[in-house]
Amino acid sequence: MANGSGSAVASARAPARDPAWRGRVAWLVAGCVLLWPMFVLTEFRPWQMLDSRSLRVTARFLAGFMPPALGLEFLKQVAVETWRTVAIATAGISLALLLAVPLALLATAALSVSSLAGRMAAGPFVVRQAARALMVALRTVPELVWALVFVRVVGLGPTSGVLAIALTYGGMLGKVFAEILESCDAHPTRTLLANGSGRLQAFFYSLLPQAAPELTSYAIYRWECAIRSSVVLGFVGAGGLGQLMDGSLRMLRASEVSTILLVFIGLVALADGMSAWLRRSLR
């Protein structure tokens, strides 16, 4: 009986409406007010896609994709370029890791011996800020822009794609790696450093065991993103499926574009499945 009366009192005291509804409505209105000028500036008019002329043009464009090109010689070329796309992404991520790991270690305050006294010395502080500034500069420039630069320097081909991914992703990986290391428990690291351990020893025996699953998971995710990027980079002459697709689009061979798109979808799905499996195995 007591429980029944308690629940009745609780239900009687429950508010009839959400007490925070005014705040939520206010934030929703403020968001719409801020976003509306951006939609106007970008001339965002999605209803134009439902216009009869737009629908007819879309239907004719999509009809050209069927059936996909299945010629033996073309499929061989697609297979070679698919392998080249994976190679560009893998080589680019490998070089990015070689760049990101030292930068992340330089930018991690927990590995600074001078900060054990309470305040980091001027020299290490400048080095740390320089490493962070370099990572900002690398990831600020999109890989597409780096690819355009390297196409001019080294010419058309996969080399420009590898270098573009290496620089941009090196900055991204270094920043996130440094943040992951900074979020770890710094007490074991500082204890090792205070007892005469070197920075690399403190990293391998303290920070790395804590952060290894998260570091590996993010690196695998970036490899998956690099596969997508390598296809886009092909449109500026960096090789791979993107360059093959660009050639087919220029020649108005929609059936070949359809085949390349299907292969690309399968490639991204395979990379996603592999990365998910690797993440599960790390747990």
C-alpha positions as a printed Julia matrix, in Angstrom:
283×3 Matrix{Float64}:
  0.0    0.0     0.0
  2.88   2.32    0.86
  4.52   1.66   -2.48
  1.28   2.44   -4.3
  0.85   5.73   -2.49
  4.52   6.63   -3.12
  4.19   6.05   -6.84
  0.97   8.02   -6.91
  2.66  10.96   -5.18
  5.64  10.74   -7.59
  3.36  10.73  -10.62
  1.37  13.61   -9.2
  4.55  15.64   -8.76
  5.91  14.84  -12.26
  5.74  17.92  -14.47
  3.1   17.91  -17.18
  5.6   19.21  -19.74
  9.36  19.26  -20.2
 10.65  22.01  -17.88
 13.53  22.73  -20.29
 11.37  23.15  -23.38
 11.81  26.92  -23.51
 15.59  26.59  -23.63
 15.46  23.92  -26.33
 13.07  25.96  -28.46
 15.26  29.05  -28.0
 18.39  27.17  -29.12
 16.48  25.72  -32.11
 15.31  29.17  -33.19
 18.81  30.61  -32.7
 20.28  27.8   -34.8
 17.8   28.44  -37.62
 18.52  32.17  -37.52
 22.27  31.51  -37.78
 22.0   28.81  -40.47
 19.53  30.56  -42.75
 22.01  33.19  -44.09
 24.47  30.35  -44.81
 21.87  28.47  -46.88
 21.04  31.7   -48.74
 24.73  32.42  -49.39
 25.33  28.92  -50.78
 22.17  29.13  -52.94
 20.94  25.87  -51.41
 17.72  25.0   -53.27
 17.12  21.24  -53.02
 13.59  21.55  -54.4
 15.06  22.25  -57.84
 16.02  18.57  -58.02
 12.32  17.71  -58.18
 11.71  19.93  -61.2
 10.47  18.02  -64.28
 13.45  19.09  -66.42
 15.91  18.08  -63.7
 14.23  14.7   -63.34
 14.41  14.07  -67.11
 18.1   15.0   -67.25
 18.82  12.78  -64.23
 16.96   9.86  -65.76
 18.9   10.14  -69.05
 22.19  10.42  -67.16
 21.51   7.34  -65.03
 20.27   5.33  -68.03
 23.7    5.64  -69.59
 25.21   3.73  -66.66
 23.41   0.53  -67.57
 24.64  -2.03  -68.27
 28.09  -1.76  -66.68
 31.1   -2.38  -68.9
 32.29  -5.97  -68.45
 34.87  -6.35  -71.19
 37.83  -8.54  -70.21
 40.49  -5.98  -71.11
 38.69  -3.22  -69.23
 38.19  -5.4   -66.15
 41.91  -6.22  -66.16
 42.66  -2.49  -66.24
 40.22  -1.9   -63.39
 41.87  -4.64  -61.32
 45.32  -3.09  -61.82
 44.09   0.39  -60.88
 42.21  -0.98  -57.85
 45.42  -2.54  -56.56
 47.25   0.71  -57.31
 44.64   2.65  -55.31
 45.14   0.41  -52.27
 48.91   0.7   -52.69
 48.73   4.52  -52.82
 46.64   4.64  -49.64
 48.84   2.13  -47.78
 52.13   3.75  -48.78
 50.77   7.19  -47.97
 49.61   6.13  -44.5
 52.95   4.41  -43.83
 54.84   7.62  -44.62
 52.3    9.61  -42.62
 52.97   7.43  -39.57
 56.72   7.98  -39.95
 55.99  11.71  -39.83
 53.22  11.66  -37.21
 54.82   9.55  -34.48
 57.89  11.78  -33.88
 55.73  14.91  -34.04
 53.26  13.43  -31.55
 56.07  12.52  -29.14
 57.53  16.03  -29.4
 54.11  17.58  -28.79
 53.25  15.43  -25.73
 53.86  17.41  -22.56
 53.86  14.27  -20.38
 57.2   13.24  -21.94
 58.92  16.52  -21.04
 61.59  16.02  -18.38
 61.82  19.74  -17.66
 58.12  19.92  -16.74
 58.68  17.6   -13.77
 59.73  20.64  -11.76
 56.34  22.2   -12.39
 56.95  24.36  -15.46
 58.35  23.37  -18.83
 61.65  25.01  -19.75
 61.78  27.53  -22.59
 63.65  25.28  -25.04
 61.33  22.24  -24.79
 58.31  24.56  -24.84
 59.43  26.13  -28.12
 60.08  22.69  -29.64
 56.66  21.48  -28.53
 54.9   24.51  -30.0
 56.9   24.2   -33.24
 55.81  20.56  -33.59
 52.18  21.55  -33.03
 52.49  24.42  -35.54
 53.93  22.05  -38.15
 51.06  19.62  -37.64
 48.58  22.48  -38.06
 50.27  23.56  -41.3
 50.32  20.01  -42.71
 46.68  19.22  -42.03
 45.43  22.67  -43.04
 46.35  22.06  -46.69
 43.94  19.44  -48.17
 45.47  16.41  -49.8
 43.93  17.49  -53.11
 45.98  20.7   -53.05
 49.15  18.8   -52.1
 48.48  16.43  -55.02
 48.19  19.36  -57.45
 51.51  20.68  -56.17
 53.3   17.33  -56.45
 51.87  16.63  -59.9
 53.73  19.75  -60.99
 56.89  18.68  -59.19
 57.15  14.93  -59.85
 54.71  14.59  -62.74
 51.59  12.5   -63.19
 51.38   9.19  -61.38
 50.93   7.55  -57.97
 53.96   9.27  -56.39
 52.11  12.57  -56.09
 49.15  10.81  -54.44
 51.38   9.03  -51.94
 53.14  12.27  -50.96
 49.85  14.19  -50.72
 48.32  11.61  -48.36
 51.54  11.4   -46.35
 51.67  15.13  -45.61
 48.01  15.8   -44.86
 47.45  12.61  -42.9
 50.77  13.03  -41.12
 49.42  16.26  -39.62
 46.08  14.65  -38.75
 47.59  11.53  -37.21
 50.17  13.52  -35.26
 47.53  15.82  -33.74
 45.2   13.0   -32.71
 48.07  10.79  -31.47
 49.31  13.66  -29.28
 45.82  14.2   -27.86
 45.41  10.48  -27.14
 48.77  10.38  -25.35
 47.91  13.53  -23.39
 44.66  11.93  -22.2
 46.48   8.94  -20.69
 47.37   8.74  -17.01
 50.62  10.71  -16.78
 51.59   9.56  -13.28
 53.46   6.37  -14.37
 55.27   8.33  -17.09
 56.38  11.06  -14.71
 57.48   8.46  -12.18
 59.68   6.77  -14.77
 61.16  10.08  -15.91
 61.8   11.18  -12.32
 63.72   7.97  -11.7
 66.1    8.48  -14.62
 64.22   6.77  -17.43
 64.6    8.14  -20.96
 61.69   9.6   -22.89
 61.42   6.65  -25.26
 61.51   4.18  -22.37
 58.76   6.12  -20.6
 56.73   6.12  -23.8
 57.1    2.39  -24.5
 56.56   1.24  -20.91
 53.9    3.73  -19.78
 52.01   5.65  -22.45
 52.03   3.1   -25.26
 50.45   0.23  -23.25
 47.63   2.58  -22.23
 47.02   4.11  -25.67
 47.9    1.28  -28.09
 44.32   0.15  -28.89
 43.1    3.7   -29.48
 46.17   4.68  -31.51
 45.88   1.6   -33.71
 42.15   2.04  -34.17
 42.55   5.62  -35.34
 45.41   4.71  -37.69
 43.26   2.0   -39.26
 40.39   4.46  -39.65
 42.69   6.92  -41.4
 43.89   4.15  -43.75
 40.25   3.57  -44.68
 39.85   7.31  -45.33
 43.05   7.31  -47.39
 41.55   4.75  -49.77
 38.66   7.15  -50.43
 41.06  10.07  -50.81
 43.29   8.18  -53.24
 40.34   7.82  -55.64
 39.65  11.57  -55.52
 43.34  12.33  -56.04
 43.24  10.34  -59.25
 41.18  13.12  -60.85
 44.2   15.43  -60.7
 46.54  12.85  -62.2
 47.67  10.96  -59.1
 46.85   7.52  -60.53
 44.51   4.79  -59.37
 40.78   4.34  -59.93
 40.16   8.09  -59.91
 42.38   8.69  -62.92
 40.75   5.8   -64.77
 37.3    7.19  -63.95
 38.34  10.66  -65.09
 39.39   9.25  -68.45
 36.08   7.4   -68.85
 34.11  10.53  -67.97
 36.02  12.59  -70.52
 35.27   9.99  -73.2
 31.57   9.9   -72.14
 31.78   6.16  -71.43
 29.1    5.98  -68.75
 29.08   2.17  -68.65
 32.79   2.17  -67.71
 32.11   4.77  -65.01
 29.37   2.5   -63.66
 31.78  -0.44  -63.4
 34.43   1.7   -61.67
 31.85   3.03  -59.2
 30.71  -0.5   -58.35
 34.3   -1.61  -57.81
 34.98   1.46  -55.68
 31.92   0.78  -53.52
 33.1   -2.79  -53.03
 36.62  -1.6   -52.23
 35.4    0.86  -49.58
 33.09  -1.79  -48.11
 36.01  -4.24  -47.93
 38.22  -1.64  -46.26
 35.45  -0.83  -43.8
 35.0   -4.51  -42.96
 38.73  -5.03  -42.51
 39.06  -2.01  -40.24
 36.07  -3.12  -38.16
 37.57  -6.62  -37.79
 40.95  -5.18  -36.75
 39.29  -2.91  -34.19
 37.41  -5.85  -32.7
 40.59  -7.91  -32.5
 42.31  -5.11  -30.58
 39.71  -5.06  -27.83
